[in-house]
Amino acid sequence: MNQEQIGKFIAELRKEKNLTQSDIAEKLGSVLMLLVNGKGVFV
């Protein structure tokens, strides 16, 4: 997948779940904070 395809894929999923770009940014920020603080879970 190239960058454009990934963007379209994320947009489709976001719209299916009725999320705004701000919602996604907020969720992504929470995940990044967990990773930065060493609390991320990797399987």
C-alpha positions in Angstrom: 0.0 0.0 0.0 1.3 3.4 -0.8 0.6 6.6 1.2 -2.4 7.6 -0.8 -4.1 4.2 -0.5 -3.4 4.2 3.3 -5.0 7.6 3.6 -8.1 6.5 1.7 -8.3 3.3 3.8 -8.1 5.2 7.1 -10.7 7.8 5.8 -13.1 4.9 4.9 -12.8 3.3 8.3 -13.1 6.6 10.1 -16.3 7.5 8.2 -17.8 4.0 8.9 -17.3 4.6 12.6 -18.6 8.2 12.4 -15.3 9.6 13.7 -13.8 13.0 12.9 -10.2 13.6 12.1 -9.9 15.2 15.5 -11.3 12.0 17.1 -8.6 10.0 15.4 -5.9 12.4 16.3 -7.0 12.3 20.0 -6.9 8.4 20.0 -3.6 8.3 18.2 -2.2 10.8 20.7 -3.3 8.5 23.6 -1.6 5.5 22.0 1.6 7.5 21.4 1.7 8.7 25.0 1.4 5.0 26.2 4.3 4.0 23.9 6.5 7.0 25.0 5.8 6.2 28.6 6.8 2.5 28.1 3.3 1.2 28.7 2.6 0.0 25.2 1.8 -3.6 24.7 3.4 -5.5 21.8 2.2 -8.9 20.9 
